[in-house]
Amino acid sequence: MKRSTVRMGAAALAAVLLLGACDNGNVLLWPWVEIAAKEQEVPADPSAPPPPPPLTPDSTDGSSPPPPDMGSFPNPNANTGAPETGTPFTDGLPENPTVETGDGAPLESAETGQPLPPLPVPTEEASNTPQPTPPVETPSTPTTPTTPTTPAAPSPVTPSFYFFRSGNLAPASGTGSLEMAVLVPDMVFPIKSAPAVAQTQVYRWGGGIKGGDQCDTRNFTAPWRDNYCESRSTTSKTPWCDKTGVHLGQDIRVGTPEGCKAERATKAADRTRYEVVAVEDGYISNVGSYSVTLHADAGGRIYRYLHLNMAKLKVATNQTVKKGDVIGYVSNDFGGTPTTLHLHFEIKLNTASNGWQYAPPYSSLLEAYKRRESNPGAQVADDFVVASTPR
């Protein structure tokens, strides 16, 4: 008994010494204990700004109210170089009659060759706004059997907008790209709901080449027209354009003549009439003085938005966004360089042979607009005007 008692005591003493060695770090029996002890919470930097919250998409089914206004994020570099009243306009320049806009000839359908009727002037109500559903009358119980009737064939859809083919630029504005493919088939249109016309902002009324008034009604009733590869006084180039010194995006005129006049008369920092949205899920990778860059979650796609109201942005750098989230508002922020009220939109793709390149956005925008409007539009026959060096 005594020997067993001594043995038990010795064993207990040995165990105590071994545990003491573990606590002193001399023997590592449970490595997770040591690692957990080193994982101390790093104190937050009190001077660091809080991260921007992710956006919440608006409810589209009417079952819940829209999310509360998230406010605007400060952008200290907004519209750098602009005067206190914001980026100046070119309105007031005398209209140059020698610069053709292509609006003079009657429009013909590319499909039938028949004349197309003039488009109505757009109103502030978007054409895709859902209309109230008429009440359904409950039919009375018939007393005699009825003969089933053949449903009438659906009426053809009246085009709500016209468009030229991709690569057909305004007269004397340059040579367009031959790329006809829809390079991004699944994006949404970057303007949430307002009427929109893709067209040059330089070679039409209100532009620096044409002169005149940017709110001219003819700008808002014209067909869509590509202006990627349009001649500009730059050194920009892309494999999709034949020449250097070209426009690398698509300009989009937004709204109506009345809305244009109202925004032009509004203080630059207060323009919030026309909402701009994220075309894909992703995150805001950069905010500049007059640009917002969206890096899509889908690999190989980057989008750039120019001329938003940079003082009223709804997003900040590194913020995640969902397709359709409002990111800002149409304006003309461009520093001290005059420009019109419009959105300049770019698509940058990671190509196999040339790396990241600004790609033709016209066809992708056109298909996205058709989906937004639930309307196919009507393609206009080529006007056979040979684009050349601008006058």
C-alpha positions in Angstrom: 0.0 0.0 0.0 2.8 2.3 0.9 4.6 1.6 -2.3 1.5 2.2 -4.4 0.8 5.4 -2.5 4.3 6.6 -3.2 4.0 5.7 -6.9 0.7 7.6 -7.2 2.2 10.6 -5.5 5.2 10.5 -7.8 2.9 10.3 -10.8 0.8 13.2 -9.6 4.0 15.3 -9.0 5.3 14.5 -12.5 2.0 15.6 -14.0 2.0 18.9 -12.1 5.6 19.6 -13.3 4.7 18.7 -16.9 1.6 21.1 -16.9 3.8 23.8 -15.4 6.2 23.4 -18.2 3.4 23.7 -20.7 2.2 26.9 -19.1 5.7 28.3 -19.2 5.9 27.6 -22.9 8.6 24.9 -22.6 6.4 22.1 -24.0 3.8 22.7 -26.7 1.0 20.1 -26.2 -2.0 22.2 -27.5 -0.8 24.6 -30.3 -4.2 26.2 -30.7 -3.9 27.5 -27.2 -0.8 29.5 -28.0 -2.2 30.7 -31.4 -5.5 31.8 -29.8 -3.6 33.8 -27.2 -1.8 35.7 -29.9 -5.0 36.6 -31.8 -5.7 39.8 -30.0 -8.2 42.3 -31.5 -6.5 45.2 -33.2 -7.9 48.5 -31.9 -9.7 50.6 -34.5 -8.2 53.8 -35.8 -10.4 56.6 -34.4 -9.4 58.9 -37.2 -10.4 56.5 -40.0 -13.7 57.2 -41.7 -16.4 54.5 -41.5 -16.7 52.2 -44.5 -19.6 53.0 -46.8 -22.6 50.6 -46.4 -23.7 48.4 -49.3 -26.6 49.7 -51.3 -30.0 48.2 -51.0 -31.9 47.7 -54.3 -35.2 49.4 -54.6 -38.3 47.2 -54.3 -39.7 46.6 -57.7 -42.9 44.6 -56.9 -44.5 47.3 -54.7 -44.7 44.9 -51.7 -42.5 47.1 -49.6 -41.5 50.7 -49.5 -38.2 51.8 -51.0 -35.2 52.0 -48.7 -34.5 55.3 -46.9 -32.4 57.9 -48.6 -28.8 57.0 -48.0 -27.6 60.6 -48.5 -24.6 61.6 -50.5 -20.9 60.8 -50.0 -18.5 63.7 -49.9 -16.1 63.9 -52.8 -13.4 66.5 -52.2 -12.2 66.3 -55.8 -15.6 66.9 -57.3 -15.5 68.8 -60.6 -11.9 70.0 -60.0 -11.1 73.1 -62.1 -14.6 74.2 -62.5 -15.8 77.8 -61.6 -18.1 78.2 -58.6 -21.2 77.9 -60.8 -20.0 74.5 -62.2 -18.8 73.3 -65.6 -19.7 75.9 -68.2 -22.1 75.2 -71.1 -21.4 75.9 -74.8 -24.9 77.2 -75.3 -25.0 80.5 -77.0 -22.5 79.7 -79.7 -23.9 80.6 -83.1 -25.3 77.6 -85.0 -23.0 76.6 -87.8 -25.2 75.7 -90.9 -22.4 74.0 -92.7 -22.2 71.2 -90.1 -24.8 68.5 -91.1 -26.6 66.6 -88.4 -28.1 64.1 -90.7 -31.7 65.1 -89.7 -32.6 66.7 -93.0 -33.5 63.6 -95.0 -36.7 61.7 -94.3 -36.2 58.5 -92.3 -36.7 55.2 -93.9 -37.0 51.7 -92.3 -34.0 49.5 -92.8 -36.4 46.5 -92.9 -39.0 47.6 -95.3 -37.6 50.8 -97.0 -40.8 52.6 -96.2 -40.9 56.1 -94.6 -41.0 56.2 -90.8 -43.3 58.7 -89.1 -41.8 61.4 -87.0 -41.3 60.5 -83.4 -43.2 62.4 -80.7 -41.4 64.7 -78.4 -40.6 62.7 -75.2 -42.3 63.6 -72.0 -40.9 63.5 -68.4 -42.9 60.3 -67.7 -40.8 57.3 -68.8 -42.4 55.3 -71.6 -42.0 52.1 -69.5 -43.9 53.3 -66.5 -46.5 50.6 -65.6 -50.0 51.7 -66.3 -52.9 51.0 -63.9 -54.6 47.7 -64.6 -58.3 48.1 -65.5 -60.7 46.3 -63.2 -61.7 42.8 -64.3 -65.4 42.3 -64.7 -66.7 39.0 -63.4 -68.8 37.4 -66.2 -72.2 36.1 -65.3 -72.9 32.4 -65.5 -74.1 31.6 -69.0 -77.4 29.8 -69.4 -76.5 28.2 -72.7 -73.3 26.7 -74.0 -71.0 29.2 -75.7 -68.8 28.6 -78.7 -65.1 29.2 -78.0 -63.7 32.0 -80.0 -60.3 32.2 -81.6 -58.1 34.8 -79.9 -57.2 37.7 -82.1 -53.6 38.0 -83.3 -51.5 40.4 -81.2 -51.2 43.9 -82.7 -47.7 44.8 -83.9 -45.7 46.9 -81.4 -45.4 50.5 -82.4 -41.7 51.5 -82.2 -41.1 54.1 -79.4 -37.6 55.0 -80.7 -35.5 54.7 -83.9 -31.8 53.8 -84.2 -29.1 53.7 -86.8 -26.9 50.6 -87.0 -23.7 50.3 -85.0 -20.8 52.2 -86.6 -22.9 54.7 -88.5 -21.6 58.0 -87.1 -23.0 61.5 -87.6 -21.9 63.2 -90.9 -18.3 64.5 -90.9 -17.6 63.2 -87.4 -15.3 60.3 -88.2 -15.2 56.6 -89.1 -17.1 54.2 -86.8 -16.1 50.8 -85.7 -17.0 47.7 -87.7 -17.7 45.8 -84.5 -21.4 44.9 -84.5 -21.6 42.4 -81.7 -23.4 42.9 -78.4 -20.3 42.6 -76.2 -22.2 42.7 -72.9 -25.5 41.1 -73.4 -26.7 41.0 -69.8 -26.2 44.5 -68.5 -29.0 46.9 -67.6 -29.3 50.4 -69.2 -27.4 53.0 -67.2 -30.3 55.5 -67.0 -32.9 54.2 -64.6 -36.2 55.4 -66.2 -35.9 58.7 -68.1 -36.1 58.8 -72.0 -32.6 58.6 -73.5 -31.0 59.0 -76.9 -27.5 57.8 -77.7 -25.9 60.5 -79.9 -22.9 62.8 -80.3 -22.7 65.8 -78.0 -20.2 67.6 -80.2 -21.7 67.5 -83.7 -25.3 68.2 -82.8 -27.2 71.3 -81.5 -25.4 72.7 -78.4 -22.1 71.0 -79.2 -18.8 72.8 -79.7 -18.8 72.0 -83.5 -22.4 72.5 -84.4 -23.3 75.3 -81.9 -26.9 76.2 -81.0 -29.0 75.1 -78.1 -28.5 71.8 -76.4 -32.1 71.7 -75.4 -33.3 71.9 -79.0 -36.2 69.6 -79.5 -34.6 68.0 -82.5 -31.9 66.5 -80.2 -34.6 64.5 -78.4 -36.5 63.2 -81.4 -33.6 62.0 -83.4 -32.7 58.4 -83.9 -30.0 56.8 -81.8 -26.5 57.1 -83.3 -23.2 55.6 -82.5 -20.3 58.0 -81.6 -17.6 55.5 -80.6 -14.5 56.3 -82.7 -15.8 59.8 -83.2 -12.9 62.2 -84.2 -11.6 64.2 -81.2 -8.5 66.3 -80.5 -6.9 63.6 -78.3 -4.3 60.9 -78.6 -6.7 58.1 -77.5 -6.7 54.9 -79.5 -8.2 51.4 -79.4 -7.9 48.4 -81.7 -11.6 48.8 -82.6 -10.9 52.2 -84.3 -8.9 52.9 -87.4 -7.4 56.2 -86.3 -5.8 57.7 -83.2 -7.6 60.6 -81.5 -11.0 59.1 -81.0 -13.9 59.1 -78.6 -13.8 55.9 -76.6 -17.3 55.8 -75.2 -20.9 56.5 -76.0 -22.6 59.8 -75.2 -26.2 59.5 -74.0 -28.6 62.5 -74.0 -31.1 62.1 -71.2 -34.6 63.4 -70.6 -36.7 65.9 -72.5 -36.4 69.5 -73.8 -38.3 70.8 -70.8 -36.1 68.8 -68.4 -33.0 69.9 -70.1 -34.0 73.6 -69.7 -34.9 73.0 -66.0 -31.6 71.3 -65.2 -29.6 73.9 -67.1 -31.2 76.6 -64.9 -30.6 74.6 -61.7 -27.4 75.0 -59.6 -24.9 72.5 -60.7 -24.6 70.8 -57.2 -28.4 70.4 -57.0 -29.1 68.5 -60.3 -30.9 65.3 -59.4 -33.6 64.9 -62.0 -32.2 61.9 -63.9 -30.9 58.9 -62.0 -27.9 56.8 -63.1 -27.7 53.2 -62.1 -25.1 50.4 -61.9 -25.3 48.2 -65.0 -23.9 45.1 -63.2 -23.2 43.8 -59.7 -19.8 44.9 -58.6 -17.9 47.5 -56.6 -16.9 51.1 -57.1 -13.2 50.9 -57.8 -12.5 54.7 -58.3 -14.2 58.1 -57.9 -12.5 60.9 -59.7 -13.2 64.6 -60.1 -15.8 63.9 -62.9 -15.8 60.1 -63.2 -17.1 56.9 -61.4 -15.6 53.5 -62.2 -17.5 50.3 -61.6 -15.6 47.0 -61.5 -18.1 44.2 -62.3 -18.1 41.0 -60.3 -18.1 39.1 -63.6 -14.4 38.9 -64.7 -13.1 41.1 -67.4 -15.6 44.0 -67.3 -15.1 47.6 -66.1 -17.5 50.5 -66.7 -16.8 54.2 -66.4 -19.5 56.9 -66.0 -18.5 60.6 -66.8 -20.2 63.9 -66.1 -22.4 62.9 -63.2 -23.2 65.4 -60.4 -20.1 64.6 -58.4 -21.4 66.6 -55.4 -24.4 64.3 -55.0 -23.0 60.8 -55.6 -24.8 57.9 -53.9 -21.6 55.8 -53.8 -18.1 55.9 -52.6 -14.9 54.1 -53.4 -14.9 50.4 -52.5 -18.6 50.3 -52.0 -20.4 47.2 -53.3 -23.4 47.8 -55.6 -26.1 45.6 -57.2 -27.4 45.8 -60.7 -29.9 48.7 -60.9 -28.7 50.5 -57.8 -28.7 54.3 -58.1 -25.1 55.6 -58.1 -25.7 59.3 -59.0 -27.4 61.8 -61.3 -26.9 63.1 -64.8 -25.1 66.5 -65.0 -22.2 68.0 -67.0 -19.3 68.0 -64.5 -16.1 68.2 -66.5 -14.0 70.7 -64.6 -13.5 73.9 -66.6 -14.1 72.3 -70.0 -17.6 73.1 -71.4 -19.9 70.2 -72.1 -23.6 69.4 -72.3 -25.9 67.7 -69.9 -25.4 64.0 -70.7 -23.9 60.7 -69.6 -20.7 59.5 -71.2 -20.5 55.7 -70.8 -17.6 53.4 -71.4 -17.0 49.6 -71.4 -13.5 48.3 -70.8 -12.9 44.6 -71.6 -9.9 42.4 -70.8 -9.1 41.1 -74.3 -7.0 38.1 -75.0 -4.7 39.8 -77.5 -4.6 43.4 -76.3 -5.3 43.4 -72.6 -7.7 46.0 -71.1 -9.2 48.0 -73.9 -12.2 50.4 -74.2 -14.7 48.5 -76.3 -17.6 49.7 -78.5 -20.6 50.1 -76.1 -23.3 51.1 -78.6 -24.8 47.7 -79.4 -24.9 46.6 -75.7 -26.6 49.9 -74.7 -29.1 49.5 -77.5 -30.2 46.0 -76.4 -30.3 47.1 -72.8 -32.6 50.0 -73.7 -34.9 47.7 -75.7 -35.2 45.5 -72.6 -35.9 48.5 -70.3 -38.5 49.9 -72.6 -40.0 46.5 -73.6 -39.9 47.9 -77.1 -37.8 46.8 -80.1 -37.6 50.2 -81.7 -37.0 50.4 -85.4 -33.7 50.5 -87.3 -33.3 53.4 -89.7 -31.8 52.8 -93.1 -28.2 54.0 -93.6 -28.1 57.6 -94.9 -25.0 56.8 -97.0 -23.3 59.9 -95.7 -19.5 59.4 -95.9 -18.0 60.4 -92.6 -14.8 62.4 -93.0 -12.5 64.7 -91.1 -14.6 67.2 -89.1 -14.9 70.7 -90.4 
